[in-house]
Amino acid sequence: MSSLHVDWKSPITRRIIRSYIPDWVLVVVMAAVFLGVDNITPFRREFSLEDKTIMFSHSARDSVPMWLVAIICCIIPIIIIAILSLGLRRSLVDCHSGILGLCVSLSMCAMLTTVIKVSVGRPRPDFIARCQPPADASDPTFGLSNYTICTTPADTHDMIDGFKSFPSGHSSFSFAGLSYLAFFLAGKMQMFADELGRTYKGYLFSFPIIGSLLVAISRTEDYRHHWQDVFIGALLGLGCAYFAYRQYYPALGRVTCATPFKARLDVFKDRATNMQVSETPSQQPIYGTNNGLPMINQPLQSVNVDNGDYITR
């Protein structure tokens, strides 16, 4: 039975839709915090002019620009999730849960990464090249230098961005998006639940992870980040991805991992069950449901608590 033909006028459908509004509001709030904090001047940490870890050359171009990261880690996962959930499983609930989880992962990761960047203010590996200190400049006898020693104006983009090394935004964002996609694929394949040990599933699971690794490694090749920045960024993105995935899907080791949680719909199932008992088929048109959403012109179905199906009139 397809769950793409939904009765959008059903009161239960409307209640289900409204129940997800707080989730989307949270996504918008986290994205707004990210955009707001990203415009704040970061903490300008002191540094040594003799520190070789910040003496690498500076390039104006990134190997993987941020617009490409957005396509790889956001647009492509959305397309894949939509194809698998709508094209193969034919489930609007699955599609919505998958995309919502991805948005939670990305917005949370972007917010946390930016807040940490601005607070820490670690100089990038190419900071001296950005700073352009005088040729005869040296550190104080008993101390370190600060941004005032630079000949590059402090309010330029290169100087402001030069103090945003930790953690790597490219690394965290790529892992937040592509790791989430990997978890989504693993759930749909029941990779850890079917106990069949099919190796091809591991290869499919690894492709998004490899993509995020390549994006992260490119940041060290461009001398934009220290290896610690990339490593912590990857852990941050991976943590956000798993947290977001588990808000809407069971653990990957469970046999039900291919379908989203139905617990949020329990209230509506209980209401539908009561209506089934109190009314007869001749009183009102019968609506069947599949995957949690009411459907019109379907035969009467029994309430199944395990898979989330129910009926309403």
N, C-alpha and C positions, 0 to 999 in steps of 0.2 A: 504493500500500500504506500503510495506516495504521500509525503507530508508537505508538498509544495503548494497544494490547493487548500489554503487556510481560510477559514471564515473570519475575516478581519473585523466583522461587526459583532462577533461574540463577546459578551462581557468578560468571559474568562480569558480570551485572547488579549483583550485590552489590559486586564489586570496583570497578566504575565509580562506584557511589554512595559507597563509602568514599573514593575518590580526591578527592571534592569536600568532604569533611569539613574539611580544613585551611582551605579558603576560607571556609566558614561560621564556623569558629572565629575566624578573623581579623576577620570582620564583627562578631562578638559582642565581641571584645576592643576593637576601635576604638569601638564604641558604649559600652562600659563606661568607657573612658578619657574619652570625651566627657562622660558623666554625672558622673564623678568630678571632672574638672577644672572643670566648670560650677559646682560648689558651692564652689570656691576663691575667696576674696576677691581681686579683680584688683589689679594694681599701681595705686596712686593717683598719677597724674602731676600735677605742679604746673601751675597755670594762672594766667591773668591775669584779674582782675575787669573789665578794660577790653576783653577780647577779644570782639568783636561776633559772632564765629562760634559762640559758645556761649551767646548771650543770647536764643535763641528761646523761645517759650512752650512749656509742658509740658502734654501731654494724657495722661490716664490710659488712654485707649483707643487701640488700633492700628487703622488702616484695614483691614489684613489680619492678623488674629491668628495666632499660631503654629499653633493647631490647624487653621486653614484652610490654612495653608501645607503642613502634613503631608498633608492630603487631596489638595491640588492636585499636590504634587510627589512623593508616595509612593503613595497609594492609587490615584489615577487612572492613573498610568503602569503599575502592576501589572495593573490590569484590562485596559488596552489591550494590554499585552504578552501576557497570557493569551489574550485573544480572537484576536489575530493568529496566535499560535503554535499554540494548541490548536484554535481554530475553523476557521482557514483552512489552516494548514500541517499541522495534526494531528501535532505533534512535541513530545513531552515534553522531549527534550533541548534544543530551542530555547526552550521556555518556562522551563525551569530555568536555562539560561544567561542568558536575558534578565533574569529576576528577580534572579538572583545578582549580575549585573553592576550592576544598579540599587542593590542593597543595599550593594555595595562602594563605589559612588560616593557614596551618601548618608552612610554611616558614616565614610568617610575624610574627606569634606568637613566633617562635623560635628565630628570630632575636631580637624582642623587649624584650623578657624575658632575653636573655643573656646580652644585652646592659645594662639593668637595674640592673641585678645581679652584673656585674663587676663594675658598677658605685656606687652602694649603699654599697656593702661590709658588709652586716649585718652578725654577727656571728650566726652560727646554734645553736639549742638547746643543742647539744652535744659538743659544742666548747671546754669547759674546759677539757673534757676527751680527746679530740684531742690534745690540747695544752700541757697538763701535766706540769703545772707550779711547781716550787719547793714547798715542803711542807710548808716552812716558808715564802713563798712569800705573799706580801700584796700590796694593792693599794697605790700609793703616797698619802701623807696627803691631798693635795689639787688637786686631779686629778684622772685620770683613768689609767689603765694599757694598754699596747699595745702588739703586737705579740712578741716583743723581750724578754718578760718575760718567754716565753714558752721554754721547754726543747726539744720539737719536732722541728726538723729543719724546717725553714720557707719555704723551697723550696719543701717539700714533698707534695704529692697529698692531704693527709688528711688535712694539714694546709691550702693549697690554696683553697681547696673545702670548708673548714670550714667557709670561708667568703662569701659564695654564697647562703645565706639563702633566701633573698628576691629578687623577688617572687619565688614561687615554680615552677620549670620547669615541673615536673610531672603533677602538677595541671593544669597549663596553656596549656600544650601540649595535655593532655587528653580532656580538654574542647574544644580546637580548633578543634580536630578531630571528637570527638563524638557528640558535639553540632552541628557541620556542618552536620553530618549524620542525626541527629534528624530533623534539618530544611529540609533536602532533603526528608526525609520520610514524613514529614508533608505536603510538597508541593505535593508529588505524591499522597497522600491520600486526598488532598484538605481539610485538617483537619479544617481549619478556614474559608473556602470559601463556602462549600456546605450547611451550615446552617442546617445540619441534627442532629448534636449533638450526633454522635455515639461514645460511650465511649471507645470502643476497640481501636480507633485511638489514644486516649490519652495514653493508655497503651503502644502501640507500640512506640509512640513518647518518652515516659519516659524511655524506656530501655537504650538507649545510654546515657542519662543524669545520670541515676543511675550508670552506669559503670564509667563515669568520676568522679562522687562523691566518689565512692569506691577507685579509684586510688588516689584521693586527700587526703582522710582521712588516707590512709595508710602512708602518709608522716608524719603525726603527731604521728602515732603509732610507727614509726621507730625513732622518735625524730630527724628527718632531718629538719623539718620546724616548725616555730611558726604558730599559727592559722591565724595570719594576712597574712603570706606569702602564705598560701594555698587559703585564701579568695580572695586576690588581683590577684593571679595567675588564679583562676577560672574566675574572671571578665575579665581579659585580654584575656584569651582563648575564652570566650563567645563572647566578642566584635569582635575579629578577625574572628571568625566563621560567625557571622551575616554579618559583612562587606563583607567578601569574597562571601558568598551566594548571597547577594543582587547585586553583580557585574554581575551575570550571570542569576539570576532568579527574577521574579516579587515578590512583597510582598505576604506573605502567605494568606492574606485576599482577594486576587484577584482571580477571577475564572480561570485566565490563569496561576496560580502559578505552575501548573504541567509541564509546558514547559519552556525551557530557552528563554531568550530574543532573538528577531530577529532583533533588531535595527541595529546591526552591518552589517547585510546582505542587508540593504536597498539600498546601492549603487549598489550592484550586481543585485538586483531585478529591479531597474530602467534601468540598462543596458540591462537586459534580456527582459524587456517590449519593449524597443525601437527596439530590434532585432526582436521581434514577429511582430511588425507593418511593418517592412521594408522587411521581407522575406516571402516567400511562402513555404508550406510543400515540394514542389518538389525540392527546391534548395539544402537543406542539411538535414541530418537525424535530427529527432526531439528528443529532450531530455526533459524528464519531471523531476520535482524535488519534493522532499518531505522533509519537515523539514529543508529546506535550502540548501540541497546538490543536484547537478544535477544527474539524473539517466537516463540510456539508455533504449531504447526499451519500452517507456511508451507512452500512448496516450497523445495528446496535451491537456494541462490544462490551464485554465484561471488564471490570476494573482490575488492572494488573499492577500491584504495588511495586513489583520488582523492576519492571521496565518503564514505568512512568505513564503508561497509557490509561485513559479513563474515558467515560462518556458523559455527555451533558445534553440536556434538552433545551 
